[in-house]
Amino acid sequence: MTTPDSEKQEKDRRQAEQRFEAGFEAFNTGKLENAKEAFGDAEVRFRLSGDKKRAADARTYIADIQRQSNQLDQAISSYRRAISLYKEANRPLNEAYSTLEMGHTERQLAHLDRAQDDYLMAQNIYRSQHSEQGLGNVALALGHISLQRGQTEYAADYYREAIQHFHEANDAINEADATRSLADIERMNRQFVEAERAYQHALEAYQSGGDSYGVIDAQIGLGRVYIDQERLDEAANLFGEAFNASQVQEYELGQADANLGIAEVYFLQGNIEQALLGAQSAAQEYSQQRSALGTANANRILGEVNLRRGQLSYAGSLLERALRTYKATSYRLGQAEATAGLGETQLRRGFLDRAIQTLQEGRTQAHLLHNWPIESRTQISLGDVFQQQGNIGQARSVYEDAKVHIDTFEPGASASTEAQIETRLAHVALFAGQLSEAETHLSVALTAIQRHPFAAQVAPHRSVVLGQLLFTQGNLTQSEAQFQEAYQQAGTYQEPLRAAQATLGMAQAKLAQERLEEALDQFLAAGRQFQQIEDVGGDGYSALGIAQVYLGQEQWDETLANCEAALTRFSQANDAPGQADALLTQGLAQRGRELLDEAQASFEEALHLYHQQRRPLGVVDTRSARGSIYMLHGDFERARDEQTKAIAQVERVMQSLSTPQQWSVFLRQYAELYAQTAITDVRRNQDEQAHTLLQQFARIAGASELIRHLKAYEDAMPTEGDMLTEEELRSNQDMVKRLRQIRKGL
């Protein structure tokens, strides 16, 4: 090489070093575009000077800048170029480093197979160079890929391998990183003692090494262990320490992680508004830092919070957004939780077919990851779907399945899940007319609620179902008081759905006590509450209650209009039990308007649904109503057949109660049915049969209600005047005489 060429080459090298230093300074001060331009100039000049290694260094910095700017495809191209230059310069360790970084970038793009190939290439180079440090970095990266795929056992093996390599390399900080990653797996596997020990070990290593960011990350990991162990106060303290330290260190992602942890604590404590603020703050920070996974985690928590608040559309949107990110990044661990929440949202909005598909998918994901609490949650929600569809047997079966792994849960989660399941089983038993069984389930639920503070949030739901049980038993005053208690509990635990259900229950109790104006006001209030939480089915029950008030006032047109509104909402929500109730009420209004054929058609449809749903008390009311139509037509044999079947169902349900006092109160509700059946028998000239039936009733429930209904019938029967023929008058007079004789015999 001639002297002028050597001088030019040396000049290029000096200029390259100057531009490299300028790029490095700009990079450290955050002027990324200036840095990229300077490194580009440096690369060209290093190549001209023949220094392939330094040219590769400059190109690696350009790749790092592109990656930091989220220009991931360009970054991958730059890493490839750097790898090629390092090969030409015979710098295998630098080549391995850039290959490893390229794999990290592919992983950011969710190209997990490509990332794995890059990691394995880097591993081969490090192995040939006997670099324990490099092998540790590769094992750690392979562990992260396995974790994203949900292969937790493989991930744990890689993390252990990384720990060993870093230990051999005397690299305490990276060893702590790998230890913390292994602790994450142990926490997910509910190995809390091991996870806590590992996080503490990592925390001490970071403190000894002066790694402030590492200390914060370890505190956050340890806080999540405490959340899973239900040590919420300790978790809150750790997250608070991590947040304060993050502010001092200006560690934005640490602040976001700590905020999200605090939000989870608030959520579990039932402090929903504070949870909302914390999660919103975390989501904003993650978004600013372009952390896709962090944003997805925040959206998942925000979705759960808004689901609890009754903001169903927004909750669904947030959970869908989180799921898209989890799937795009192939991060399986968050998918099960988000899918479970989304399925519950779809259920609440009445999209039952979609809810079933979503919940079954979530159940499968949770089962594969051995995430038993989430699997139980999906099963409970599936049971709710089946119950709303009127598939009571299927709902009961799924609820029972949800108990399978409950013994493996932490005490609070176990108590809460047991209380939820038992409360729902009580509701199913109530539907099926198994009232004593419903009492038993509610008793077990109460024991679970009293066992742990976490389960207290189930108290409003249990109180609602207990109110429904008391209502069904005929204890109307107690029922109303129980619904009032449920309403107060719902306010305490920030459960707007249960508050609306309790308001509906109070209205139904007032209606049954014939306090019609009070009932109307409360049904309207319930409707407003259900509308605020986007509960279409609940709004349907409010409209049905209003229809029943108008039915009691004999305002037939208003009744029919509100029945139509209720039926529309029940159809939108796929609420089969509600549809059956609305059809029955519609038929009663049509009967009142003397539209007997239309009434009979409504009763027929309602009866079909009640049989499908195996709801005996619905069958009772519908058969009783059908019997009244046959009575009006003078078809006493068919009327008696309907009434006989209705009474059989009443007495079957009564037999499910355990005390004579309960029998008496329950049966008294059906005094009109027994009185009407006796009247039918008298019409059929079966006076002795009528007397026997009424005596049987009176022995259990007393005679006062029977006498009231019989006397009202007698008083309404015309026995004089010009409107009837002599024969009809004599027949009525004879009927009144015979009924009076039966009544006096009671």
Rosetta blueprint (number, residue, H / E / L):
1 M L
2 T L
3 T H
4 P H
5 D H
6 S H
7 E H
8 K H
9 Q H
10 E H
11 K H
12 D H
13 R H
14 R H
15 Q H
16 A H
17 E H
18 Q H
19 R H
20 F H
21 E H
22 A H
23 G H
24 F H
25 E H
26 A H
27 F H
28 N H
29 T L
30 G L
31 K L
32 L H
33 E H
34 N H
35 A H
36 K H
37 E H
38 A H
39 F H
40 G H
41 D H
42 A H
43 E H
44 V H
45 R H
46 F H
47 R H
48 L H
49 S H
50 G L
51 D L
52 K H
53 K H
54 R H
55 A H
56 A H
57 D H
58 A H
59 R H
60 T H
61 Y H
62 I H
63 A H
64 D H
65 I H
66 Q H
67 R H
68 Q H
69 S L
70 N L
71 Q L
72 L H
73 D H
74 Q H
75 A H
76 I H
77 S H
78 S H
79 Y H
80 R H
81 R H
82 A H
83 I H
84 S H
85 L H
86 Y H
87 K H
88 E H
89 A L
90 N L
91 R L
92 P H
93 L H
94 N H
95 E H
96 A H
97 Y H
98 S H
99 T H
100 L H
101 E H
102 M H
103 G H
104 H H
105 T H
106 E H
107 R H
108 Q H
109 L L
110 A L
111 H L
112 L H
113 D H
114 R H
115 A H
116 Q H
117 D H
118 D H
119 Y H
120 L H
121 M H
122 A H
123 Q H
124 N H
125 I H
126 Y H
127 R H
128 S H
129 Q L
130 H L
131 S L
132 E H
133 Q H
134 G H
135 L H
136 G H
137 N H
138 V H
139 A H
140 L H
141 A H
142 L H
143 G H
144 H H
145 I H
146 S H
147 L H
148 Q H
149 R L
150 G L
151 Q L
152 T H
153 E H
154 Y H
155 A H
156 A H
157 D H
158 Y H
159 Y H
160 R H
161 E H
162 A H
163 I H
164 Q H
165 H H
166 F H
167 H H
168 E H
169 A L
170 N L
171 D L
172 A H
173 I H
174 N H
175 E H
176 A H
177 D H
178 A H
179 T H
180 R H
181 S H
182 L H
183 A H
184 D H
185 I H
186 E H
187 R H
188 M H
189 N L
190 R L
191 Q L
192 F H
193 V H
194 E H
195 A H
196 E H
197 R H
198 A H
199 Y H
200 Q H
201 H H
202 A H
203 L H
204 E H
205 A H
206 Y H
207 Q H
208 S H
209 G H
210 G L
211 D L
212 S H
213 Y H
214 G H
215 V H
216 I H
217 D H
218 A H
219 Q H
220 I H
221 G H
222 L H
223 G H
224 R H
225 V H
226 Y H
227 I H
228 D H
229 Q L
230 E L
231 R L
232 L H
233 D H
234 E H
235 A H
236 A H
237 N H
238 L H
239 F H
240 G H
241 E H
242 A H
243 F H
244 N H
245 A H
246 S H
247 Q H
248 V H
249 Q H
250 E L
251 Y L
252 E H
253 L H
254 G H
255 Q H
256 A H
257 D H
258 A H
259 N H
260 L H
261 G H
262 I H
263 A H
264 E H
265 V H
266 Y H
267 F H
268 L H
269 Q L
270 G L
271 N L
272 I H
273 E H
274 Q H
275 A H
276 L H
277 L H
278 G H
279 A H
280 Q H
281 S H
282 A H
283 A H
284 Q H
285 E H
286 Y H
287 S H
288 Q H
289 Q L
290 R L
291 S L
292 A H
293 L H
294 G H
295 T H
296 A H
297 N H
298 A H
299 N H
300 R H
301 I H
302 L H
303 G H
304 E H
305 V H
306 N H
307 L H
308 R H
309 R H
310 G L
311 Q L
312 L H
313 S H
314 Y H
315 A H
316 G H
317 S H
318 L H
319 L H
320 E H
321 R H
322 A H
323 L H
324 R H
325 T H
326 Y H
327 K H
328 A H
329 T L
330 S L
331 Y L
332 R L
333 L H
334 G H
335 Q H
336 A H
337 E H
338 A H
339 T H
340 A H
341 G H
342 L H
343 G H
344 E H
345 T H
346 Q H
347 L H
348 R H
349 R L
350 G L
351 F L
352 L H
353 D H
354 R H
355 A H
356 I H
357 Q H
358 T H
359 L H
360 Q H
361 E H
362 G H
363 R H
364 T H
365 Q H
366 A H
367 H H
368 L H
369 L L
370 H L
371 N L
372 W H
373 P H
374 I H
375 E H
376 S H
377 R H
378 T H
379 Q H
380 I H
381 S H
382 L H
383 G H
384 D H
385 V H
386 F H
387 Q H
388 Q H
389 Q H
390 G L
391 N L
392 I H
393 G H
394 Q H
395 A H
396 R H
397 S H
398 V H
399 Y H
400 E H
401 D H
402 A L
403 K L
404 V L
405 H L
406 I H
407 D H
408 T H
409 F L
410 E L
411 P H
412 G H
413 A H
414 S H
415 A H
416 S H
417 T H
418 E H
419 A H
420 Q H
421 I H
422 E H
423 T H
424 R H
425 L H
426 A H
427 H H
428 V H
429 A H
430 L H
431 F H
432 A L
433 G L
434 Q L
435 L H
436 S H
437 E H
438 A H
439 E H
440 T H
441 H H
442 L H
443 S H
444 V H
445 A H
446 L H
447 T H
448 A H
449 I H
450 Q H
451 R H
452 H L
453 P H
454 F H
455 A H
456 A H
457 Q H
458 V H
459 A H
460 P H
461 H H
462 R H
463 S H
464 V H
465 V H
466 L H
467 G H
468 Q H
469 L H
470 L H
471 F H
472 T H
473 Q H
474 G L
475 N L
476 L H
477 T H
478 Q H
479 S H
480 E H
481 A H
482 Q H
483 F H
484 Q H
485 E H
486 A H
487 Y H
488 Q H
489 Q H
490 A H
491 G H
492 T H
493 Y L
494 Q L
495 E L
496 P H
497 L H
498 R H
499 A H
500 A H
501 Q H
502 A H
503 T H
504 L H
505 G H
506 M H
507 A H
508 Q H
509 A H
510 K H
511 L H
512 A H
513 Q L
514 E L
515 R L
516 L H
517 E H
518 E H
519 A H
520 L H
521 D H
522 Q H
523 F H
524 L H
525 A H
526 A H
527 G H
528 R H
529 Q H
530 F H
531 Q H
532 Q H
533 I L
534 E L
535 D L
536 V H
537 G H
538 G H
539 D H
540 G H
541 Y H
542 S H
543 A H
544 L H
545 G H
546 I H
547 A H
548 Q H
549 V H
550 Y H
551 L H
552 G H
553 Q L
554 E L
555 Q L
556 W H
557 D H
558 E H
559 T H
560 L H
561 A H
562 N H
563 C H
564 E H
565 A H
566 A H
567 L H
568 T H
569 R H
570 F H
571 S H
572 Q H
573 A H
574 N L
575 D L
576 A H
577 P H
578 G H
579 Q H
580 A H
581 D H
582 A H
583 L H
584 L H
585 T H
586 Q H
587 G H
588 L H
589 A H
590 Q H
591 R H
592 G H
593 R L
594 E L
595 L L
596 L H
597 D H
598 E H
599 A H
600 Q H
601 A H
602 S H
603 F H
604 E H
605 E H
606 A H
607 L H
608 H H
609 L H
610 Y H
611 H H
612 Q H
613 Q H
614 R L
615 R L
616 P H
617 L H
618 G H
619 V H
620 V H
621 D H
622 T H
623 R H
624 S H
625 A H
626 R H
627 G H
628 S H
629 I H
630 Y H
631 M H
632 L H
633 H L
634 G L
635 D L
636 F H
637 E H
638 R H
639 A H
640 R H
641 D H
642 E H
643 Q H
644 T H
645 K H
646 A H
647 I H
648 A H
649 Q H
650 V H
651 E H
652 R H
653 V H
654 M H
655 Q H
656 S L
657 L L
658 S L
659 T L
660 P H
661 Q H
662 Q H
663 W H
664 S H
665 V H
666 F H
667 L H
668 R H
669 Q L
670 Y L
671 A H
672 E H
673 L H
674 Y H
675 A H
676 Q H
677 T H
678 A H
679 I H
680 T H
681 D H
682 V H
683 R H
684 R L
685 N L
686 Q L
687 D H
688 E H
689 Q H
690 A H
691 H H
692 T H
693 L H
694 L H
695 Q H
696 Q H
697 F H
698 A H
699 R H
700 I H
701 A H
702 G L
703 A L
704 S H
705 E H
706 L H
707 I H
708 R H
709 H H
710 L H
711 K H
712 A H
713 Y H
714 E H
715 D H
716 A H
717 M L
718 P L
719 T L
720 E L
721 G L
722 D L
723 M L
724 L L
725 T L
726 E H
727 E H
728 E H
729 L H
730 R H
731 S H
732 N H
733 Q H
734 D H
735 M H
736 V H
737 K H
738 R H
739 L H
740 R H
741 Q H
742 I H
743 R H
744 K H
745 G H
746 L L
